[in-house]
Amino acid sequence: MYLYAIFGIIVAYVVSAVLSITNITSKMGSVLYYTMPLIGFLLIYVIFIFIEKAVDFNFKEPYIGLILIVFLFLGFYLAFLIYYGQSAIFSSVTFAQVFSQIKINWIKYMTATPYIYFIIGSFFGWAAYAIDKNKN
């Protein structure tokens, strides 16, 4: 059981390092960048273990991994909207005007934050969970 988890953590860090070295994502410069894959991995791996005990549902299906990735991206997009759109709430400026003025692509912004490493770790946490459940 724990062998898949250890292997998943190693793969998550290798993928994170490769993306960092190839400049697809930002450089792993601080402690936060190094801990996010581990936090994401353990959070998803442990949560799915407890949710499966509480709910009678098969979380090892491939579409669950895709849904997880989509919700993690949507969570970042929502946080992005709230962070940059809060100035529009108290003024007469619309959200569209705020985003046209700041000219920030949220995908490029996300790849410059440690959250992308959280997504990578979370996906491999689900993958290790699914492989572990398929073997049992």
The first five atom37 places (N, CA, C, CB, O) and aatype in JSON, in Angstrom:
{
  "aatype": [12, 18, 10, 18, 0, 9, 13, 7, 9, 9, 19, 0, 18, 19, 19, 15, 0, 19, 10, 15, 9, 16, 2, 9, 16, 15, 11, 12, 7, 15, 19, 10, 18, 18, 16, 12, 14, 10, 9, 7, 13, 10, 10, 9, 18, 19, 9, 13, 9, 13, 9, 6, 11, 0, 19, 3, 13, 2, 13, 11, 6, 14, 18, 9, 7, 10, 9, 10, 9, 19, 13, 10, 13, 10, 7, 13, 18, 10, 0, 13, 10, 9, 18, 18, 7, 5, 15, 0, 9, 13, 15, 15, 19, 16, 13, 0, 5, 19, 13, 15, 5, 9, 11, 9, 2, 17, 9, 11, 18, 12, 16, 0, 16, 14, 18, 9, 18, 13, 9, 9, 7, 15, 13, 13, 7, 17, 0, 0, 18, 0, 9, 3, 11, 2, 11, 2],
  "atom_mask": [
    [1, 1, 1, 1, 1],
    [1, 1, 1, 1, 1],
    [1, 1, 1, 1, 1],
    [1, 1, 1, 1, 1],
    [1, 1, 1, 1, 1],
    [1, 1, 1, 1, 1],
    [1, 1, 1, 1, 1],
    [1, 1, 1, 0, 1],
    [1, 1, 1, 1, 1],
    [1, 1, 1, 1, 1],
    [1, 1, 1, 1, 1],
    [1, 1, 1, 1, 1],
    [1, 1, 1, 1, 1],
    [1, 1, 1, 1, 1],
    [1, 1, 1, 1, 1],
    [1, 1, 1, 1, 1],
    [1, 1, 1, 1, 1],
    [1, 1, 1, 1, 1],
    [1, 1, 1, 1, 1],
    [1, 1, 1, 1, 1],
    [1, 1, 1, 1, 1],
    [1, 1, 1, 1, 1],
    [1, 1, 1, 1, 1],
    [1, 1, 1, 1, 1],
    [1, 1, 1, 1, 1],
    [1, 1, 1, 1, 1],
    [1, 1, 1, 1, 1],
    [1, 1, 1, 1, 1],
    [1, 1, 1, 0, 1],
    [1, 1, 1, 1, 1],
    [1, 1, 1, 1, 1],
    [1, 1, 1, 1, 1],
    [1, 1, 1, 1, 1],
    [1, 1, 1, 1, 1],
    [1, 1, 1, 1, 1],
    [1, 1, 1, 1, 1],
    [1, 1, 1, 1, 1],
    [1, 1, 1, 1, 1],
    [1, 1, 1, 1, 1],
    [1, 1, 1, 0, 1],
    [1, 1, 1, 1, 1],
    [1, 1, 1, 1, 1],
    [1, 1, 1, 1, 1],
    [1, 1, 1, 1, 1],
    [1, 1, 1, 1, 1],
    [1, 1, 1, 1, 1],
    [1, 1, 1, 1, 1],
    [1, 1, 1, 1, 1],
    [1, 1, 1, 1, 1],
    [1, 1, 1, 1, 1],
    [1, 1, 1, 1, 1],
    [1, 1, 1, 1, 1],
    [1, 1, 1, 1, 1],
    [1, 1, 1, 1, 1],
    [1, 1, 1, 1, 1],
    [1, 1, 1, 1, 1],
    [1, 1, 1, 1, 1],
    [1, 1, 1, 1, 1],
    [1, 1, 1, 1, 1],
    [1, 1, 1, 1, 1],
    [1, 1, 1, 1, 1],
    [1, 1, 1, 1, 1],
    [1, 1, 1, 1, 1],
    [1, 1, 1, 1, 1],
    [1, 1, 1, 0, 1],
    [1, 1, 1, 1, 1],
    [1, 1, 1, 1, 1],
    [1, 1, 1, 1, 1],
    [1, 1, 1, 1, 1],
    [1, 1, 1, 1, 1],
    [1, 1, 1, 1, 1],
    [1, 1, 1, 1, 1],
    [1, 1, 1, 1, 1],
    [1, 1, 1, 1, 1],
    [1, 1, 1, 0, 1],
    [1, 1, 1, 1, 1],
    [1, 1, 1, 1, 1],
    [1, 1, 1, 1, 1],
    [1, 1, 1, 1, 1],
    [1, 1, 1, 1, 1],
    [1, 1, 1, 1, 1],
    [1, 1, 1, 1, 1],
    [1, 1, 1, 1, 1],
    [1, 1, 1, 1, 1],
    [1, 1, 1, 0, 1],
    [1, 1, 1, 1, 1],
    [1, 1, 1, 1, 1],
    [1, 1, 1, 1, 1],
    [1, 1, 1, 1, 1],
    [1, 1, 1, 1, 1],
    [1, 1, 1, 1, 1],
    [1, 1, 1, 1, 1],
    [1, 1, 1, 1, 1],
    [1, 1, 1, 1, 1],
    [1, 1, 1, 1, 1],
    [1, 1, 1, 1, 1],
    [1, 1, 1, 1, 1],
    [1, 1, 1, 1, 1],
    [1, 1, 1, 1, 1],
    [1, 1, 1, 1, 1],
    [1, 1, 1, 1, 1],
    [1, 1, 1, 1, 1],
    [1, 1, 1, 1, 1],
    [1, 1, 1, 1, 1],
    [1, 1, 1, 1, 1],
    [1, 1, 1, 1, 1],
    [1, 1, 1, 1, 1],
    [1, 1, 1, 1, 1],
    [1, 1, 1, 1, 1],
    [1, 1, 1, 1, 1],
    [1, 1, 1, 1, 1],
    [1, 1, 1, 1, 1],
    [1, 1, 1, 1, 1],
    [1, 1, 1, 1, 1],
    [1, 1, 1, 1, 1],
    [1, 1, 1, 1, 1],
    [1, 1, 1, 1, 1],
    [1, 1, 1, 1, 1],
    [1, 1, 1, 1, 1],
    [1, 1, 1, 1, 1],
    [1, 1, 1, 0, 1],
    [1, 1, 1, 1, 1],
    [1, 1, 1, 1, 1],
    [1, 1, 1, 1, 1],
    [1, 1, 1, 0, 1],
    [1, 1, 1, 1, 1],
    [1, 1, 1, 1, 1],
    [1, 1, 1, 1, 1],
    [1, 1, 1, 1, 1],
    [1, 1, 1, 1, 1],
    [1, 1, 1, 1, 1],
    [1, 1, 1, 1, 1],
    [1, 1, 1, 1, 1],
    [1, 1, 1, 1, 1],
    [1, 1, 1, 1, 1],
    [1, 1, 1, 1, 1]
  ],
  "atom_positions": [
    [[0.82, -1.19, 0.0], [0.0, 0.0, 0.0], [0.87, 1.26, 0.0], [-0.93, 0.0, 1.2], [0.67, 2.15, -0.83]],
    [[1.8, 1.33, 0.91], [2.6, 2.55, 1.01], [3.68, 2.62, -0.07], [3.24, 2.63, 2.38], [4.24, 3.69, -0.31]],
    [[3.98, 1.51, -0.7], [4.96, 1.51, -1.78], [4.47, 2.36, -2.95], [5.26, 0.07, -2.25], [5.25, 3.09, -3.55]],
    [[3.17, 2.26, -3.28], [2.6, 3.07, -4.35], [2.61, 4.55, -3.98], [1.19, 2.61, -4.67], [2.82, 5.41, -4.83]],
    [[2.37, 4.84, -2.72], [2.38, 6.23, -2.27], [3.78, 6.82, -2.37], [1.86, 6.33, -0.83], [3.94, 7.95, -2.84]],
    [[4.77, 6.09, -1.94], [6.15, 6.59, -2.02], [6.57, 6.76, -3.47], [7.11, 5.62, -1.3], [7.2, 7.76, -3.83]],
    [[6.22, 5.78, -4.31], [6.54, 5.9, -5.73], [5.81, 7.08, -6.36], [6.18, 4.6, -6.47], [6.39, 7.78, -7.19]],
    [[4.56, 7.32, -5.98], [3.8, 8.45, -6.5], [4.4, 9.79, -6.1], [0.0, 0.0, 0.0], [4.43, 10.72, -6.91]],
    [[4.87, 9.89, -4.87], [5.52, 11.12, -4.42], [6.79, 11.37, -5.22], [5.83, 11.06, -2.91], [7.06, 12.5, -5.63]],
    [[7.56, 10.33, -5.44], [8.8, 10.47, -6.22], [8.49, 10.91, -7.65], [9.58, 9.16, -6.23], [9.16, 11.8, -8.18]],
    [[7.49, 10.3, -8.26], [7.12, 10.67, -9.63], [6.6, 12.11, -9.68], [6.05, 9.69, -10.19], [6.91, 12.84, -10.62]],
    [[5.83, 12.52, -8.68], [5.33, 13.9, -8.65], [6.48, 14.89, -8.57], [4.38, 14.1, -7.45], [6.45, 15.92, -9.23]],
    [[7.49, 14.59, -7.77], [8.63, 15.49, -7.67], [9.47, 15.48, -8.94], [9.49, 15.11, -6.49], [9.99, 16.52, -9.34]],
    [[9.61, 14.33, -9.58], [10.37, 14.26, -10.83], [9.67, 15.07, -11.91], [10.56, 12.79, -11.29], [10.31, 15.85, -12.62]],
    [[8.36, 14.9, -12.05], [7.6, 15.67, -13.04], [7.68, 17.16, -12.74], [6.13, 15.21, -13.08], [7.84, 17.97, -13.65]],
    [[7.57, 17.54, -11.46], [7.67, 18.95, -11.08], [9.05, 19.51, -11.42], [7.39, 19.12, -9.59], [9.16, 20.63, -11.91]],
    [[10.1, 18.73, -11.15], [11.45, 19.19, -11.45], [11.68, 19.33, -12.95], [12.47, 18.24, -10.85], [12.33, 20.28, -13.39]],
    [[11.16, 18.38, -13.72], [11.32, 18.46, -15.18], [10.6, 19.68, -15.74], [10.77, 17.17, -15.86], [11.15, 20.39, -16.58]],
    [[9.39, 19.95, -15.27], [8.66, 21.13, -15.72], [9.37, 22.41, -15.31], [7.25, 21.13, -15.18], [9.34, 23.4, -16.04]],
    [[9.99, 22.41, -14.15], [10.72, 23.57, -13.68], [12.0, 23.79, -14.49], [11.06, 23.43, -12.21], [12.32, 24.92, -14.84]],
    [[12.71, 22.72, -14.78], [13.97, 22.84, -15.54], [13.72, 23.27, -16.98], [14.73, 21.49, -15.52], [14.5, 24.04, -17.54]],
    [[12.64, 22.78, -17.58], [12.34, 23.12, -18.97], [11.62, 24.46, -19.12], [11.49, 22.03, -19.59], [11.22, 24.82, -20.23]],
    [[11.46, 25.2, -18.04], [10.83, 26.53, -18.01], [9.36, 26.53, -18.44], [11.61, 27.47, -18.89], [8.85, 27.56, -18.87]],
    [[8.7, 25.4, -18.35], [7.26, 25.37, -18.59], [6.54, 26.0, -17.4], [6.76, 23.92, -18.83], [5.55, 26.71, -17.57]],
    [[7.04, 25.73, -16.22], [6.53, 26.36, -15.01], [7.65, 27.21, -14.41], [6.01, 25.3, -13.98], [8.76, 27.25, -14.92]],
    [[7.32, 27.88, -13.32], [8.33, 28.72, -12.69], [9.38, 27.87, -11.98], [7.67, 29.68, -11.68], [9.16, 26.69, -11.68]],
    [[10.52, 28.47, -11.74], [11.6, 27.76, -11.05], [11.21, 27.48, -9.61], [12.91, 28.58, -11.11], [10.53, 28.29, -8.96]],
    [[11.64, 26.34, -9.13], [11.38, 25.99, -7.74], [12.38, 26.77, -6.88], [11.51, 24.42, -7.49], [13.51, 26.35, -6.66]],
    [[11.92, 27.93, -6.41], [12.84, 28.83, -5.74], [12.73, 28.88, -4.23], [0.0, 0.0, 0.0], [13.7, 29.22, -3.56]],
    [[11.58, 28.56, -3.68], [11.42, 28.66, -2.24], [10.9, 27.34, -1.67], [10.48, 29.81, -1.87], [10.64, 26.39, -2.41]],
    [[10.76, 27.31, -0.37], [10.28, 26.11, 0.3], [8.86, 25.77, -0.13], [10.35, 26.29, 1.82], [8.51, 24.59, -0.21]],
    [[8.05, 26.77, -0.4], [6.68, 26.54, -0.81], [6.61, 25.74, -2.11], [5.95, 27.86, -0.97], [5.75, 24.88, -2.27]],
    [[7.5, 26.03, -3.02], [7.53, 25.31, -4.29], [7.89, 23.83, -4.07], [8.53, 25.96, -5.26], [7.4, 22.96, -4.78]],
    [[8.74, 23.56, -3.1], [9.15, 22.18, -2.84], [8.13, 21.38, -2.04], [10.47, 22.18, -2.11], [8.07, 20.16, -2.14]],
    [[7.32, 22.07, -1.24], [6.36, 21.35, -0.4], [5.0, 21.15, -1.06], [6.18, 22.07, 0.89], [4.25, 20.27, -0.64]],
    [[4.67, 21.93, -2.06], [3.34, 21.84, -2.66], [3.05, 20.48, -3.31], [3.19, 22.92, -3.7], [1.93, 19.99, -3.15]],
    [[3.98, 19.83, -4.02], [3.65, 18.5, -4.55], [3.35, 17.49, -3.44], [4.79, 17.98, -5.41], [2.46, 16.66, -3.58]],
    [[4.09, 17.57, -2.34], [3.87, 16.66, -1.23], [2.52, 16.92, -0.56], [4.99, 16.78, -0.2], [1.79, 15.98, -0.23]],
    [[2.19, 18.19, -0.36], [0.92, 18.55, 0.27], [-0.25, 18.11, -0.6], [0.84, 20.06, 0.53], [-1.21, 17.51, -0.1]],
    [[-0.17, 18.39, -1.89], [-1.23, 17.99, -2.8], [-1.38, 16.48, -2.87], [0.0, 0.0, 0.0], [-2.5, 15.96, -2.87]],
    [[-0.26, 15.79, -2.93], [-0.29, 14.33, -3.0], [-0.94, 13.74, -1.77], [1.12, 13.76, -3.16], [-1.89, 12.96, -1.88]],
    [[-0.46, 14.11, -0.59], [-0.99, 13.53, 0.64], [-2.44, 13.92, 0.88], [-0.14, 13.96, 1.82], [-3.23, 13.11, 1.37]],
    [[-2.8, 15.15, 0.54], [-4.17, 15.59, 0.74], [-5.14, 14.74, -0.07], [-4.32, 17.07, 0.37], [-6.12, 14.23, 0.47]],
    [[-4.88, 14.58, -1.34], [-5.8, 13.83, -2.19], [-5.75, 12.34, -1.86], [-5.46, 14.06, -3.67], [-6.8, 11.7, -1.81]],
    [[-4.58, 11.8, -1.64], [-4.45, 10.37, -1.34], [-5.22, 10.01, -0.08], [-2.98, 9.99, -1.18], [-5.96, 9.02, -0.07]],
    [[-5.06, 10.79, 0.97], [-5.73, 10.5, 2.24], [-7.22, 10.8, 2.17], [-5.09, 11.32, 3.37], [-8.04, 10.05, 2.71]],
    [[-7.59, 11.89, 1.5], [-9.01, 12.24, 1.39], [-9.78, 11.16, 0.66], [-9.19, 13.59, 0.69], [-10.88, 10.79, 1.07]],
    [[-9.22, 10.64, -0.45], [-9.93, 9.6, -1.18], [-10.05, 8.32, -0.37], [-9.22, 9.31, -2.5], [-11.03, 7.6, -0.52]],
    [[-9.09, 8.02, 0.47], [-9.2, 6.83, 1.33], [-10.38, 6.98, 2.29], [-7.89, 6.61, 2.12], [-11.17, 6.05, 2.46]],
    [[-10.5, 8.16, 2.92], [-11.58, 8.37, 3.87], [-12.94, 8.54, 3.18], [-11.29, 9.58, 4.72], [-13.95, 8.08, 3.7]],
    [[-12.96, 9.19, 2.02], [-14.24, 9.36, 1.31], [-14.76, 8.02, 0.83], [-14.08, 10.33, 0.12], [-15.97, 7.79, 0.86]],
    [[-13.88, 7.14, 0.39], [-14.33, 5.83, -0.08], [-14.95, 5.02, 1.05], [-13.16, 5.06, -0.7], [-15.88, 4.24, 0.82]],
    [[-14.45, 5.19, 2.26], [-15.05, 4.49, 3.4], [-16.42, 5.07, 3.74], [-14.12, 4.58, 4.62], [-17.31, 4.33, 4.17]],
    [[-16.6, 6.36, 3.55], [-17.87, 7.0, 3.9], [-18.92, 6.86, 2.8], [-17.65, 8.46, 4.18], [-20.11, 6.74, 3.09]],
    [[-18.47, 6.86, 1.54], [-19.39, 6.81, 0.41], [-19.09, 5.55, -0.39], [-19.27, 8.09, -0.49], [-17.92, 5.22, -0.62]],
    [[-20.1, 4.86, -0.79], [-19.91, 3.65, -1.58], [-19.81, 4.03, -3.06], [-21.07, 2.64, -1.35], [-20.77, 3.92, -3.82]],
    [[-18.6, 4.49, -3.46], [-18.37, 4.91, -4.84], [-16.95, 4.51, -5.23], [-18.58, 6.45, -5.01], [-16.05, 4.49, -4.39]],
    [[-16.76, 4.19, -6.48], [-15.46, 3.75, -6.99], [-14.68, 4.97, -7.5], [-15.64, 2.7, -8.11], [-14.93, 5.45, -8.6]],
    [[-13.75, 5.45, -6.71], [-12.97, 6.62, -7.07], [-11.74, 6.3, -7.91], [-12.55, 7.34, -5.84], [-10.95, 7.19, -8.21]],
    [[-11.57, 5.06, -8.3], [-10.39, 4.7, -9.08], [-10.63, 4.76, -10.58], [-9.92, 3.31, -8.7], [-9.74, 4.43, -11.36]],
    [[-11.82, 5.17, -11.01], [-12.12, 5.3, -12.43], [-11.31, 6.45, -13.04], [-13.63, 5.52, -12.64], [-11.06, 7.45, -12.37]],
    [[-10.91, 6.32, -14.31], [-10.08, 7.36, -14.94], [-10.74, 8.73, -15.02], [-9.71, 6.92, -16.32], [-10.05, 9.75, -14.96]],
    [[-12.04, 8.78, -15.16], [-12.68, 10.09, -15.28], [-12.62, 10.87, -13.97], [-14.14, 9.92, -15.71], [-12.75, 12.1, -13.98]],
    [[-12.41, 10.21, -12.85], [-12.28, 10.92, -11.57], [-11.01, 11.77, -11.57], [-12.27, 9.91, -10.39], [-11.01, 12.88, -11.05]],
    [[-9.93, 11.24, -12.14], [-8.69, 12.02, -12.25], [-8.87, 13.25, -13.12], [0.0, 0.0, 0.0], [-8.35, 14.32, -12.8]],
    [[-9.61, 13.11, -14.22], [-9.87, 14.26, -15.09], [-10.76, 15.29, -14.39], [-10.51, 13.8, -16.4], [-10.54, 16.49, -14.52]],
    [[-11.76, 14.8, -13.67], [-12.63, 15.72, -12.93], [-11.83, 16.45, -11.85], [-13.81, 14.96, -12.29], [-12.04, 17.64, -11.62]],
    [[-10.92, 15.75, -11.2], [-10.07, 16.37, -10.19], [-9.24, 17.49, -10.78], [-9.16, 15.32, -9.55], [-9.16, 18.58, -10.21]],
    [[-8.61, 17.23, -11.93], [-7.79, 18.25, -12.59], [-8.65, 19.46, -12.98], [-7.09, 17.66, -13.84], [-8.25, 20.6, -12.78]],
    [[-9.82, 19.21, -13.54], [-10.7, 20.3, -13.96], [-11.12, 21.15, -12.76], [-11.95, 19.74, -14.67], [-11.1, 22.38, -12.84]],
    [[-11.49, 20.51, -11.65], [-11.89, 21.28, -10.47], [-10.72, 22.04, -9.85], [-12.5, 20.35, -9.45], [-10.92, 23.12, -9.3]],
    [[-9.52, 21.49, -9.92], [-8.36, 22.22, -9.41], [-8.06, 23.46, -10.26], [-7.14, 21.31, -9.36], [-7.72, 24.51, -9.72]],
    [[-8.2, 23.33, -11.57], [-8.03, 24.5, -12.44], [-9.14, 25.52, -12.21], [-8.0, 24.07, -13.92], [-8.89, 26.72, -12.18]],
    [[-10.38, 25.04, -12.06], [-11.49, 25.97, -11.81], [-11.34, 26.67, -10.46], [-12.82, 25.22, -11.87], [-11.72, 27.83, -10.32]],
    [[-10.8, 25.97, -9.48], [-10.56, 26.59, -8.18], [-9.56, 27.73, -8.28], [0.0, 0.0, 0.0], [-9.73, 28.78, -7.66]],
    [[-8.5, 27.52, -9.06], [-7.53, 28.6, -9.24], [-8.15, 29.75, -10.01], [-6.28, 28.08, -9.96], [-7.91, 30.91, -9.68]],
    [[-8.94, 29.44, -11.04], [-9.58, 30.49, -11.83], [-10.53, 31.32, -10.97], [-10.33, 29.9, -13.02], [-10.59, 32.54, -11.1]],
    [[-11.27, 30.66, -10.09], [-12.17, 31.38, -9.19], [-11.38, 32.28, -8.24], [-13.03, 30.39, -8.4], [-11.78, 33.42, -8.01]],
    [[-10.3, 31.78, -7.69], [-9.46, 32.61, -6.83], [-8.86, 33.78, -7.6], [-8.34, 31.76, -6.2], [-8.75, 34.89, -7.07]],
    [[-8.48, 33.54, -8.84], [-7.96, 34.6, -9.69], [-9.01, 35.68, -9.92], [-7.48, 34.02, -11.04], [-8.72, 36.87, -9.83]],
    [[-10.23, 35.26, -10.22], [-11.32, 36.22, -10.42], [-11.6, 37.03, -9.17], [-12.58, 35.51, -10.87], [-11.8, 38.24, -9.23]],
    [[-11.61, 36.36, -8.04], [-11.88, 37.07, -6.78], [-10.75, 38.04, -6.46], [-12.06, 36.07, -5.64], [-11.02, 39.17, -6.03]],
    [[-9.51, 37.62, -6.64], [-8.38, 38.48, -6.31], [-8.32, 39.72, -7.19], [-7.08, 37.7, -6.43], [-8.17, 40.83, -6.7]],
    [[-8.44, 39.52, -8.5], [-8.32, 40.66, -9.41], [-9.66, 41.35, -9.65], [-7.74, 40.21, -10.71], [-9.67, 42.49, -10.14]],
    [[-10.75, 40.74, -9.35], [-12.04, 41.35, -9.59], [-12.63, 42.05, -8.39], [0.0, 0.0, 0.0], [-13.68, 42.68, -8.51]],
    [[-11.99, 41.96, -7.23], [-12.57, 42.58, -6.05], [-12.58, 44.1, -6.14], [-11.81, 42.15, -4.82], [-13.4, 44.74, -5.49]],
    [[-11.69, 44.68, -6.93], [-11.71, 46.13, -7.09], [-12.92, 46.57, -7.9], [-10.43, 46.61, -7.76], [-13.37, 47.71, -7.78]],
    [[-13.46, 45.67, -8.72], [-14.63, 46.01, -9.51], [-15.91, 45.99, -8.69], [-14.77, 45.06, -10.68], [-16.9, 46.6, -9.07]],
    [[-15.89, 45.3, -7.57], [-17.1, 45.19, -6.77], [-17.49, 46.53, -6.14], [-16.91, 44.14, -5.67], [-18.67, 46.89, -6.11]],
    [[-16.51, 47.27, -5.66], [-16.79, 48.51, -4.94], [-16.69, 49.75, -5.81], [-15.85, 48.65, -3.78], [-16.76, 50.87, -5.31]],
    [[-16.52, 49.56, -7.1], [-16.48, 50.7, -8.01], [-17.45, 50.44, -9.15], [-15.03, 50.95, -8.54], [-18.12, 49.4, -9.2]],
    [[-17.5, 51.36, -10.05], [-18.42, 51.2, -11.19], [-17.76, 50.48, -12.36], [-18.94, 52.56, -11.64], [-18.31, 50.47, -13.47]],
    [[-16.6, 49.9, -12.14], [-15.88, 49.2, -13.19], [-16.4, 47.77, -13.27], [-14.34, 49.23, -12.93], [-16.61, 47.13, -12.24]],
    [[-16.61, 47.27, -14.47], [-17.07, 45.89, -14.64], [-15.87, 44.94, -14.62], [-17.86, 45.74, -15.96], [-14.72, 45.36, -14.76]],
    [[-16.17, 43.66, -14.45], [-15.1, 42.66, -14.45], [-14.33, 42.66, -15.76], [-15.67, 41.26, -14.18], [-13.11, 42.56, -15.76]],
    [[-15.03, 42.79, -16.87], [-14.38, 42.78, -18.18], [-13.4, 43.95, -18.3], [-15.42, 42.85, -19.31], [-12.32, 43.79, -18.88]],
    [[-13.76, 45.11, -17.77], [-12.87, 46.26, -17.83], [-11.64, 46.05, -16.96], [-13.61, 47.52, -17.38], [-10.54, 46.45, -17.34]],
    [[-11.81, 45.42, -15.81], [-10.67, 45.16, -14.94], [-9.67, 44.24, -15.63], [-11.12, 44.54, -13.6], [-8.47, 44.51, -15.62]],
    [[-10.17, 43.15, -16.23], [-9.26, 42.19, -16.86], [-8.66, 42.73, -18.15], [-9.99, 40.9, -17.14], [-7.56, 42.31, -18.53]],
    [[-9.35, 43.65, -18.84], [-8.74, 44.24, -20.03], [-7.67, 45.25, -19.63], [-9.81, 44.92, -20.9], [-6.73, 45.48, -20.4]],
    [[-7.79, 45.85, -18.46], [-6.8, 46.82, -18.02], [-5.55, 46.14, -17.48], [-7.39, 47.73, -16.96], [-4.44, 46.64, -17.7]],
    [[-5.68, 45.03, -16.77], [-4.48, 44.42, -16.19], [-3.75, 43.51, -17.17], [-4.86, 43.62, -14.96], [-2.56, 43.27, -16.99]],
    [[-4.43, 43.01, -18.19], [-3.83, 42.2, -19.25], [-2.99, 41.04, -18.7], [-2.96, 43.07, -20.13], [-1.82, 40.9, -19.03]],
    [[-3.61, 40.23, -17.87], [-2.95, 39.04, -17.31], [-3.67, 37.8, -17.81], [-2.94, 39.09, -15.75], [-4.89, 37.68, -17.71]],
    [[-2.9, 36.88, -18.35], [-3.42, 35.59, -18.76], [-3.37, 34.69, -17.52], [-2.6, 34.97, -19.96], [-2.3, 34.48, -16.96]],
    [[-4.5, 34.16, -17.1], [-4.54, 33.41, -15.84], [-3.79, 32.09, -15.94], [-5.96, 33.15, -15.43], [-3.3, 31.6, -14.93]],
    [[-3.69, 31.5, -17.13], [-2.92, 30.25, -17.28], [-1.43, 30.53, -17.08], [-3.17, 29.62, -18.68], [-0.75, 29.78, -16.39]],
    [[-0.92, 31.6, -17.69], [0.49, 31.95, -17.5], [0.77, 32.34, -16.05], [0.9, 33.09, -18.44], [1.82, 32.04, -15.5]],
    [[-0.2, 33.02, -15.46], [-0.06, 33.41, -14.05], [-0.01, 32.18, -13.15], [-1.21, 34.33, -13.63], [0.76, 32.13, -12.19]],
    [[-0.85, 31.18, -13.46], [-0.88, 29.98, -12.65], [0.43, 29.2, -12.76], [-2.05, 29.09, -13.08], [0.89, 28.63, -11.76]],
    [[1.03, 29.17, -13.93], [2.29, 28.44, -14.08], [3.44, 29.14, -13.37], [2.63, 28.27, -15.55], [4.5, 28.55, -13.17]],
    [[3.24, 30.39, -12.98], [4.27, 31.11, -12.24], [4.09, 31.01, -10.73], [4.27, 32.56, -12.66], [4.88, 31.58, -9.98]],
    [[3.07, 30.3, -10.29], [2.8, 30.16, -8.86], [3.06, 28.72, -8.41], [1.35, 30.58, -8.53], [3.14, 27.82, -9.25]],
    [[3.2, 28.49, -7.12], [3.39, 27.13, -6.63], [2.15, 26.24, -6.77], [3.8, 27.16, -5.19], [2.24, 25.03, -6.57]],
    [[1.01, 26.82, -7.11], [-0.22, 26.04, -7.21], [-0.13, 24.98, -8.3], [-1.4, 26.96, -7.49], [-0.75, 23.92, -8.17]],
    [[0.62, 25.23, -9.35], [0.76, 24.24, -10.42], [1.41, 22.97, -9.87], [1.59, 24.82, -11.59], [1.1, 21.86, -10.32]],
    [[2.31, 23.11, -8.92], [2.94, 21.94, -8.31], [1.95, 21.21, -7.38], [4.2, 22.36, -7.52], [2.05, 20.0, -7.21]],
    [[1.02, 21.96, -6.8], [-0.05, 21.35, -6.03], [-0.94, 20.49, -6.93], [-0.89, 22.43, -5.32], [-1.34, 19.39, -6.54]],
    [[-1.24, 20.99, -8.12], [-2.06, 20.23, -9.08], [-1.33, 18.95, -9.49], [-2.38, 21.09, -10.32], [-1.95, 17.89, -9.56]],
    [[-0.05, 19.05, -9.76], [0.73, 17.88, -10.15], [0.74, 16.84, -9.03], [2.18, 18.28, -10.51], [0.5, 15.66, -9.27]],
    [[1.01, 17.3, -7.82], [1.01, 16.38, -6.68], [-0.36, 15.77, -6.43], [0.0, 0.0, 0.0], [-0.45, 14.59, -6.08]],
    [[-1.42, 16.55, -6.6], [-2.77, 16.04, -6.41], [-3.11, 14.97, -7.43], [-3.78, 17.17, -6.49], [-3.71, 13.95, -7.08]],
    [[-2.74, 15.2, -8.68], [-3.04, 14.2, -9.7], [-2.3, 12.89, -9.42], [-2.66, 14.73, -11.09], [-2.88, 11.81, -9.54]],
    [[-1.05, 12.98, -9.04], [-0.31, 11.76, -8.75], [-0.76, 11.11, -7.45], [1.18, 12.05, -8.68], [-0.6, 9.9, -7.27]],
    [[-1.33, 11.9, -6.52], [-1.95, 11.33, -5.34], [-3.16, 10.5, -5.7], [0.0, 0.0, 0.0], [-3.34, 9.4, -5.17]],
    [[-3.99, 11.02, -6.61], [-5.12, 10.22, -7.08], [-4.65, 9.0, -7.84], [-6.04, 11.08, -7.97], [-5.2, 7.91, -7.67]],
    [[-3.61, 9.16, -8.7], [-3.11, 8.03, -9.49], [-2.57, 6.92, -8.58], [-2.0, 8.5, -10.46], [-2.83, 5.74, -8.83]],
    [[-1.84, 7.28, -7.53], [-1.33, 6.28, -6.6], [-2.47, 5.59, -5.86], [-0.35, 6.92, -5.59], [-2.43, 4.39, -5.63]],
    [[-3.49, 6.36, -5.51], [-4.67, 5.79, -4.86], [-5.37, 4.8, -5.79], [-5.64, 6.9, -4.43], [-5.75, 3.7, -5.38]],
    [[-5.54, 5.19, -7.06], [-6.24, 4.33, -8.02], [-5.44, 3.05, -8.3], [-6.49, 5.09, -9.34], [-6.01, 1.97, -8.4]],
    [[-4.13, 3.18, -8.42], [-3.29, 1.99, -8.66], [-3.34, 1.07, -7.44], [-1.81, 2.4, -8.97], [-3.43, -0.15, -7.58]],
    [[-3.28, 1.65, -6.26], [-3.34, 0.86, -5.03], [-4.67, 0.11, -4.94], [-3.14, 1.76, -3.8], [-4.69, -1.05, -4.55]],
    [[-5.78, 0.77, -5.28], [-7.08, 0.1, -5.2], [-7.25, -0.94, -6.3], [-8.2, 1.13, -5.3], [-7.95, -1.93, -6.1]],
    [[-6.62, -0.75, -7.46], [-6.7, -1.76, -8.52], [-5.91, -3.02, -8.16], [-6.18, -1.18, -9.84], [-6.29, -4.11, -8.57]],
    [[-4.84, -2.89, -7.4], [-4.03, -4.03, -7.01], [-4.67, -4.84, -5.88], [-2.65, -3.56, -6.59], [-4.43, -6.04, -5.75]],
    [[-5.48, -4.18, -5.08], [-6.12, -4.89, -3.95], [-7.36, -5.61, -4.37], [-6.46, -3.93, -2.84], [-8.01, -6.25, -3.54]]
  ]
}
